[in-house]
Amino acid sequence: MPRYPVELAMKGIAGCGIFKVIVDESGSTESIDLISSVPKKVISKPVTKVIKDWSWTLADGKSPIREEKLLRLDFCMGGSTEEESILKCKQQAAMACE
């Protein structure tokens, strides 16, 4: 799990990021580019550290070649119950991330 930047968490600032990930024919991460994020660029470093070690599955029915994937990660926080936290995360995921 990516660690949210401590300075943002302490201020209660939620965020998200959209990343372009290039996956090679073996399912390994080849490159990661931040497309957009809120707040700007702050979440890129912790997310990149985690994504680079993921193993990917290429799309069904495709020959094994490099593949571009778009990935959105949301960092939400808060809620005094699990239900409330899940609701906040659903609201966060519906917001624009640019």
VOMARMAR-345320 format. One line per 3 residues: number of its first residue (from 1); for each residue x, y, z of N, C-alpha, C, O. Coordinates in nm, 2 decimals. Layout:
<atoms>
NUM) X:Y:Z:X:Y:Z:X:Y:Z:X:Y:Z  ...
</atoms>
This chain:
<atoms>
1) 0.08:-0.12:0.00:0.00:0.00:0.00:0.09:0.12:0.00:0.18:0.13:0.08  0.06:0.22:-0.09:0.14:0.34:-0.09:0.12:0.42:0.04:0.00:0.42:0.09  0.22:0.48:0.09:0.21:0.56:0.21:0.17:0.71:0.17:0.25:0.76:0.09
4) 0.07:0.76:0.23:0.03:0.90:0.20:0.13:0.99:0.26:0.17:0.96:0.38  0.17:1.10:0.20:0.27:1.19:0.26:0.22:1.24:0.40:0.11:1.29:0.41  0.31:1.23:0.50:0.27:1.26:0.63:0.22:1.40:0.65:0.13:1.43:0.72
7) 0.29:1.50:0.58:0.25:1.64:0.60:0.11:1.66:0.55:0.04:1.75:0.61  0.06:1.59:0.45:-0.08:1.60:0.40:-0.17:1.54:0.49:-0.28:1.59:0.52  -0.14:1.42:0.54:-0.22:1.35:0.64:-0.24:1.43:0.76:-0.35:1.43:0.82
10) -0.14:1.49:0.81:-0.15:1.57:0.94:-0.24:1.69:0.92:-0.30:1.73:1.02  -0.25:1.74:0.80:-0.34:1.85:0.77:-0.48:1.81:0.73:-0.57:1.89:0.71  -0.50:1.68:0.72:-0.63:1.62:0.68:-0.66:1.65:0.53:-0.78:1.65:0.50
13) -0.56:1.65:0.45:-0.58:1.68:0.31:-0.59:1.55:0.23:-0.49:1.47:0.23  -0.70:1.52:0.17:-0.71:1.39:0.09:-0.66:1.42:-0.05:-0.64:1.54:-0.08  -0.63:1.32:-0.13:-0.58:1.34:-0.26:-0.60:1.22:-0.35:-0.65:1.12:-0.31
16) -0.55:1.24:-0.47:-0.56:1.13:-0.57:-0.45:1.16:-0.68:-0.40:1.26:-0.69  -0.43:1.05:-0.75:-0.33:1.06:-0.86:-0.37:0.97:-0.98:-0.42:0.86:-0.95  -0.34:1.02:-1.10:-0.36:0.93:-1.22:-0.23:0.91:-1.28:-0.15:1.00:-1.30
19) -0.20:0.78:-1.30:-0.06:0.74:-1.35:-0.07:0.67:-1.47:-0.17:0.59:-1.49  0.02:0.69:-1.56:0.03:0.60:-1.68:0.15:0.51:-1.66:0.26:0.55:-1.63  0.11:0.38:-1.67:0.21:0.27:-1.64:0.23:0.19:-1.77:0.14:0.15:-1.83
22) 0.36:0.18:-1.80:0.39:0.10:-1.92:0.44:-0.04:-1.86:0.53:-0.05:-1.78  0.38:-0.14:-1.91:0.40:-0.28:-1.87:0.47:-0.36:-1.98:0.42:-0.35:-2.09  0.58:-0.42:-1.95:0.65:-0.50:-2.06:0.58:-0.63:-2.08:0.48:-0.67:-2.01
25) 0.63:-0.71:-2.18:0.56:-0.83:-2.22:0.56:-0.94:-2.11:0.48:-1.03:-2.12  0.65:-0.93:-2.01:0.65:-1.02:-1.90:0.56:-0.98:-1.78:0.55:-1.06:-1.69  0.50:-0.87:-1.79:0.41:-0.82:-1.68:0.48:-0.74:-1.58:0.43:-0.71:-1.47
28) 0.61:-0.69:-1.61:0.68:-0.61:-1.52:0.66:-0.46:-1.55:0.64:-0.43:-1.67  0.67:-0.38:-1.45:0.65:-0.23:-1.47:0.78:-0.18:-1.54:0.89:-0.19:-1.49  0.76:-0.11:-1.65:0.87:-0.06:-1.73:0.89:0.09:-1.70:1.00:0.14:-1.68
31) 0.77:0.16:-1.69:0.78:0.31:-1.65:0.65:0.35:-1.59:0.55:0.30:-1.61  0.66:0.46:-1.51:0.55:0.52:-1.45:0.56:0.67:-1.46:0.66:0.73:-1.43  0.45:0.73:-1.51:0.44:0.88:-1.53:0.32:0.93:-1.46:0.21:0.87:-1.48
34) 0.33:1.04:-1.38:0.22:1.10:-1.32:0.15:1.19:-1.43:0.21:1.27:-1.49  0.02:1.16:-1.45:-0.06:1.24:-1.55:-0.12:1.36:-1.48:-0.11:1.47:-1.53  -0.18:1.34:-1.36:-0.24:1.45:-1.29:-0.25:1.40:-1.14:-0.26:1.29:-1.11
37) -0.26:1.50:-1.05:-0.28:1.47:-0.91:-0.33:1.59:-0.84:-0.32:1.70:-0.88  -0.39:1.56:-0.72:-0.44:1.66:-0.63:-0.39:1.61:-0.49:-0.43:1.50:-0.45  -0.31:1.68:-0.42:-0.24:1.80:-0.46:-0.13:1.77:-0.57:-0.09:1.66:-0.58
40) -0.09:1.87:-0.63:0.00:1.86:-0.74:0.13:1.79:-0.70:0.20:1.83:-0.60  0.17:1.68:-0.77:0.30:1.61:-0.76:0.34:1.56:-0.63:0.44:1.48:-0.62  0.28:1.59:-0.52:0.32:1.55:-0.39:0.31:1.39:-0.37:0.39:1.34:-0.29
43) 0.21:1.33:-0.43:0.19:1.19:-0.40:0.27:1.10:-0.50:0.27:0.98:-0.48  0.33:1.16:-0.60:0.40:1.08:-0.70:0.51:0.99:-0.64:0.51:0.87:-0.68  0.60:1.04:-0.56:0.71:0.96:-0.51:0.67:0.83:-0.43:0.72:0.73:-0.46
46) 0.58:0.85:-0.33:0.54:0.73:-0.26:0.46:0.62:-0.34:0.48:0.50:-0.32  0.38:0.67:-0.43:0.31:0.58:-0.52:0.40:0.51:-0.61:0.39:0.39:-0.63  0.49:0.58:-0.67:0.59:0.52:-0.77:0.67:0.41:-0.71:0.69:0.31:-0.77
49) 0.71:0.43:-0.58:0.79:0.32:-0.51:0.71:0.19:-0.50:0.77:0.08:-0.51  0.58:0.20:-0.48:0.49:0.08:-0.47:0.46:0.02:-0.60:0.47:-0.10:-0.62  0.42:0.10:-0.70:0.38:0.05:-0.83:0.49:-0.02:-0.90:0.46:-0.12:-0.97
52) 0.61:0.03:-0.89:0.72:-0.03:-0.97:0.74:-0.18:-0.93:0.80:-0.26:-1.02  0.70:-0.23:-0.82:0.72:-0.37:-0.78:0.59:-0.45:-0.81:0.60:-0.57:-0.78  0.49:-0.40:-0.86:0.37:-0.48:-0.89:0.39:-0.57:-1.01:0.47:-0.53:-1.10
55) 0.33:-0.68:-1.01:0.32:-0.77:-1.13:0.19:-0.75:-1.20:0.08:-0.74:-1.13  0.19:-0.73:-1.33:0.07:-0.70:-1.40:0.03:-0.81:-1.49:0.11:-0.90:-1.53  -0.10:-0.82:-1.53:-0.15:-0.91:-1.62:-0.19:-0.83:-1.75:-0.26:-0.73:-1.74
58) -0.14:-0.88:-1.86:-0.17:-0.81:-1.98:-0.32:-0.84:-2.02:-0.37:-0.95:-1.98  -0.38:-0.75:-2.10:-0.52:-0.77:-2.14:-0.54:-0.90:-2.21:-0.45:-0.95:-2.29  -0.65:-0.97:-2.19:-0.69:-1.09:-2.25:-0.69:-1.08:-2.40:-0.74:-0.98:-2.45
61) -0.65:-1.18:-2.47:-0.66:-1.19:-2.61:-0.55:-1.10:-2.69:-0.56:-1.10:-2.81  -0.46:-1.04:-2.61:-0.36:-0.97:-2.68:-0.23:-1.05:-2.68:-0.20:-1.12:-2.59  -0.15:-1.03:-2.79:-0.02:-1.09:-2.79:0.07:-1.02:-2.69:0.05:-0.90:-2.66
64) 0.17:-1.09:-2.64:0.25:-1.03:-2.53:0.34:-0.92:-2.59:0.45:-0.95:-2.64  0.30:-0.80:-2.57:0.37:-0.68:-2.61:0.36:-0.58:-2.50:0.28:-0.60:-2.41  0.44:-0.47:-2.51:0.42:-0.37:-2.41:0.28:-0.31:-2.41:0.21:-0.31:-2.51
67) 0.23:-0.28:-2.29:0.10:-0.23:-2.28:0.09:-0.11:-2.19:0.16:-0.10:-2.09  0.01:-0.01:-2.23:-0.01:0.11:-2.14:-0.13:0.10:-2.06:-0.24:0.06:-2.11  -0.12:0.13:-1.93:-0.23:0.12:-1.84:-0.25:0.25:-1.77:-0.15:0.31:-1.74
70) -0.37:0.30:-1.75:-0.40:0.42:-1.67:-0.45:0.37:-1.54:-0.54:0.28:-1.53  -0.40:0.43:-1.43:-0.43:0.39:-1.30:-0.46:0.51:-1.21:-0.39:0.61:-1.21  -0.57:0.50:-1.14:-0.61:0.61:-1.05:-0.60:0.56:-0.91:-0.66:0.45:-0.88
73) -0.53:0.63:-0.82:-0.53:0.59:-0.68:-0.58:0.71:-0.60:-0.55:0.82:-0.62  -0.67:0.67:-0.51:-0.73:0.77:-0.42:-0.69:0.75:-0.28:-0.68:0.64:-0.23  -0.65:0.86:-0.21:-0.61:0.86:-0.07:-0.72:0.93:0.00:-0.73:1.06:0.00
76) -0.80:0.86:0.07:-0.91:0.92:0.15:-0.88:0.89:0.30:-0.82:0.79:0.33  -0.94:0.97:0.38:-0.92:0.95:0.53:-1.04:1.01:0.60:-1.11:1.09:0.55  -1.05:0.96:0.72:-1.16:1.01:0.81:-1.27:0.91:0.83:-1.27:0.80:0.77
79) -1.36:0.95:0.91:-1.47:0.87:0.94:-1.45:0.80:1.08:-1.34:0.75:1.11  -1.56:0.80:1.16:-1.55:0.74:1.29:-1.59:0.59:1.29:-1.57:0.52:1.39  -1.65:0.55:1.18:-1.68:0.41:1.16:-1.63:0.36:1.03:-1.60:0.44:0.94
82) -1.63:0.23:1.01:-1.59:0.17:0.88:-1.69:0.22:0.77:-1.64:0.25:0.66  -1.82:0.22:0.80:-1.92:0.26:0.70:-1.89:0.40:0.66:-1.90:0.43:0.54  -1.87:0.49:0.75:-1.84:0.63:0.72:-1.71:0.65:0.64:-1.71:0.73:0.55
85) -1.61:0.57:0.67:-1.49:0.58:0.59:-1.51:0.53:0.45:-1.46:0.59:0.36  -1.59:0.42:0.43:-1.62:0.37:0.30:-1.69:0.48:0.22:-1.67:0.50:0.10  -1.79:0.54:0.28:-1.87:0.65:0.21:-1.78:0.76:0.17:-1.79:0.81:0.06
88) -1.69:0.80:0.26:-1.60:0.91:0.22:-1.51:0.87:0.11:-1.48:0.96:0.02  -1.46:0.75:0.10:-1.38:0.70:-0.01:-1.45:0.70:-0.14:-1.40:0.73:-0.24  -1.58:0.66:-0.13:-1.66:0.66:-0.25:-1.68:0.80:-0.31:-1.68:0.82:-0.43
91) -1.70:0.89:-0.22:-1.72:1.03:-0.26:-1.59:1.08:-0.32:-1.59:1.15:-0.42  -1.48:1.05:-0.26:-1.35:1.09:-0.31:-1.32:1.04:-0.45:-1.28:1.11:-0.54  -1.36:0.91:-0.47:-1.33:0.85:-0.60:-1.42:0.91:-0.71:-1.38:0.90:-0.83
94) -1.53:0.98:-0.68:-1.62:1.04:-0.78:-1.57:1.18:-0.81:-1.62:1.24:-0.91  -1.47:1.23:-0.74:-1.42:1.37:-0.77:-1.32:1.37:-0.88:-1.25:1.27:-0.91  -1.31:1.48:-0.95:-1.21:1.49:-1.05:-1.07:1.49:-0.99:-1.05:1.54:-0.88
97) -0.97:1.44:-1.06:-0.84:1.43:-1.01:-0.74:1.50:-1.10:-0.66:1.44:-1.17  -0.76:1.63:-1.12:-0.67:1.70:-1.21:-0.65:1.84:-1.16:-0.58:1.92:-1.22
</atoms>
